Amino acid sequence: MRTPPGPVPVDGGTAELLADADRDGSWVLMLNDTPQSHVDLADPAHLEFEYVRRIGHVLDTAAEPGAPLDVFHLGGGALTLPRYVAATRPGSRQRVAEIDQPLTDLVRAHLPLPRSARVRVRAADAREALAALHPASADVVITDVFAGARTPAHLTTVEFAAEVARALRPGGVCAANVADGPPLRFARGQVATLRTAFRHVCLLAEPGVLRGRRFGNLVAVASDAELPLAELSRACARDPMPSRVVDGDELDRFTGNAPPVPDADAEPSPEPPAGVFGR
């Protein structure tokens, strides 16, 4: 691999690839001095960021171990999860919508994908790319899109959730990164919104975030089929920073009377407090 350049201009500001001093062969993609992705070229099945590991658990339980999947990624970054799927489920077909073409060019030049990976990256707005998918053409849809440090408003709505449901095959699953902090109004609204399109919804999150003690990442999981709650719970409990699975009555209490969010009322996710995700 060539030595990455210093900070380079991308559509979202500046991006930089930094070597991870704690793990040989690993790199961190910084976007505007915020860690955006972590990649271990020697071990693509290693997921460093806690919320990314939780999405990995969703991928692990989406089908029998090793079975290939059709995965649509909204948001690409350093292509951490496409690398993970290619390593753990060979033969999977993956499509990525990443609006920031200069960012993708940087990653492809300095953190190339394995030749065997069937990953196609398209420079497009996530919602427009989702709408262009054929109905029932994906097994998994992952949403991990940020403009700056916030999820764009048009990816948080009832109409967006309906598009995700349309793109999934029967029994397919979606996982969304939800960044929020006290009083978790945004996360509650996201659960209510997903429930308009899916019969089964749960949250994966660290207890301190769930209790509103700090800002962090929750992973919302949804499907028209029953979710593998026991398997997800075991996997989350084994993580270095254990998390919990919230579903059923507990999720009802968490959501409370939060209304679903239509396009007309959409807002981006909250701005993180200063220093929360900084280096």
N, C-alpha and C positions, 0 to 999 in steps of 0.2 A: 504494500500500500504506500502511495506517495504521502509525504508529510503534508498534512492539511495546511491551508493558508491561515493567516490571521482572520480577524473579523471581515466578513464580506457582505456587501449590500444584498438584501433580499426584499421581497415585496412587503414583508412584515417588519422591516427595520434592518437589523444586522444579525448575522448568524456566524457561529464559530464552532469548530470541532476541537474539543479538548481531550487529551488523553486522561483516562481515569487512573490516578496514581495508585489506587487501591486494588486494581484488577488488571493484570497484563492483557494487552490486546483489546481492551475496552475503551470506548469513546463516549463522550457526552456531547450532545448537540445543544448548544446554548443559543437561545433566541432572545435578543435584547437583554443579555445577562441573566436570563432565567433558564434553568435546566428544562429542556423540552423533550429530549429522548436520550436513552442509554442503549448502546449497542455493544455486545460482546462478539467480536468477529470469530473468536476461537470456539465459542459456545453460544450459538444463537438461541438455544433453549433457555439460557439464563435471562431472567427478567428482573432487573434491579429495582425499578420503581414499584412501590407497593400497589398502587392502583392498576398498573399494567399487569402485575402478577395476578391480580384478581380477574382481570379480563382474560388472562391466560387460563384461569380455572374454568371460565365459561367456555372457552374454546375446547378445553380438555374434555368437558362433559357434553359437548354438542353432538357427539357421535361416538361409536366404539373407538377405543384407542387405536391410533394409527390410520384410521379410515380417512380418505381424502374428503375435503370440504370445498364448496364454493363460498368464498368469503369476500364480502364487499367492505372495504375500509373507507370511512369518511374521515379524512385527515391522514396524512402520511408521515410527516416528520422524518425521522431517520429510518423509517420502515422497520421498526423493532418487531411489531407483531406479525407483519408478513414474513419476516425471517423466521420467527418462532413457528408459525404454521408450516412453512416449508420444511423446517427441521423435524417437527413432531408428526406431521401428516404429509409425507411425500406424495406428490401427484396432485395436491390441491390446486385449484384454479383460484387465483386471487386478483381482484381489481381494486385499485386505489384511486380515490379522488383527492388530489392535493392541489389547491389553487395556486400555491406559491411555486411556480416553475423554477426560479433561481435556487430555491431551497432544495428542490428535488435534484437539480443539476449538481449542486454541491455534494449532496449525499451520494449520488451515483458515481461521481468522480473519485471520491475518497473512501467511501464505505460501500464498495460494490456488492450487489446481491450475488449469491451463489449461482452458477450457470444453470443448475438444475431447477432453480426456483421459477415457478410459473406465475410471475407477478407482472401485471400491466399497470403502469401509473399514468393517469390522465390529468392534465392541468385543467381543472374545472371547479366551479363552485359545487360544494357537496350536495346541496339540495337539487341543483340542476342535474348533476350526474345521477343522483338517485332516481329522479323522475324519468331519466332516459333508460333505466333498466327495464328489461322485460319482466312482466309479472311472474311471481313464483320462480325466480331464477337464482336465488341465493339461499344458502343454508344458514349463514350468519351475516349480520350487518353490525359493524362496530362504528360507533360515533365518538370521535376524539378530536374535535376541531376547536381551535382557538384563534381568535383575532386579537393579537396582543396576549392578554392573560384571561380573556373572557370568551365564552361560547357565544357565537353570533345568535341573535334573537330568532332568526328564521329557522334555526335548527332545534328549537325548543317547544314547538307548537303541536296542537292537535292535528293540523294538516300535515305536518312533517311526520308525525307518528303514523298516520294513515299511509303515507308513502312508504315508510319502512315496512309496514305490515303487508302492503301490496307486493313489495319486492321479495319477501320471504316465501319459501316453500312451506307447505303444511308441516308443522312441527319445528320450523326454523326458529332461531333465537336472535335477539338483538341485545347488545350491551352498549351502554352509553356512559362516558365519563361525565360526572356531574360535580362541578367544583362549587362549594358553598360553605358558609360559616353561619354562626348564630345570627338570627333565629331559625335558619334553615328554611326560609320561606320559598326560595327558589327550588330546593330539592323536593319539598312537599308538593309544589306545583308540578314538578316533572313526573312524580309518581301518579298524580291525578291525571295528567295528560296522557301518559302511557296506558293507563287503564281504559281510556276511551277506545283504544285500538287493539288491546291484547287482554286475554282472559286472565293470564297469570303474570304477576309482576313481583319482583323482590329487590331488595337493596343489599349490597355488600359494602360494609364500611367499618372503619376502626371505631371502637366504642366512644372514644373521646370526641370524635367528629359527630357521631350520632346523638350524643348528649348535648351538643351545642357548645362544647368547651373550646373549640378551636376551628379554624378554617381548614378545609381539607378536601380530598377527593372521595366521593361516593361513586359506586358503580351500580347503575340501574340496569336490571335484567328483565326481559319481557319475552313472552311467547304465547302462541295460541294453544300450546300443549303444556302439560304439567312440567314444572321445572325440577331439575335434579337437586332438590334442596339438601338432602342428606349428604350427597357427594360434595356439593359446594361448601357446606358447613365444615366438613372434615378438612377440605383443602384450605379453606380460609383460616381455620384454627391452627394449622401446621405452619403458617407463614412466620417469618422472623418478627413481623409486627402483626399479631393475630387480629383478624377482623370477624365481624358477625354477619349472619344472614338474617335479614328482617323480612318477614312475610306474614300473610294471614291477618289475624286480629292485631298483632303488634304493628304491622304496616298500616292497618286502618287507623290505629291511634296516632301513629307518626304523621300520617297524611292529614288527619282531622278534617276540617271543612275547606281545605285548599281547593280552589276551582281549577279545572283544566284551562290551559292557556291557548286561546285561538290566535291566529296570525295577527288579528287586529290589536291584540293586547300584548304582543310579545315584547320581551325585553331580554337583553343579553344576561348571562350569568353575572353575579356580583364581582366587582373588582376586588382581588385579594388584598388583604392588608399589606402594607409595605414590608418587604423582607421575607414574606412567607415562603415564596418559592425561589428566592434569590440565592446566589452562591455565597 
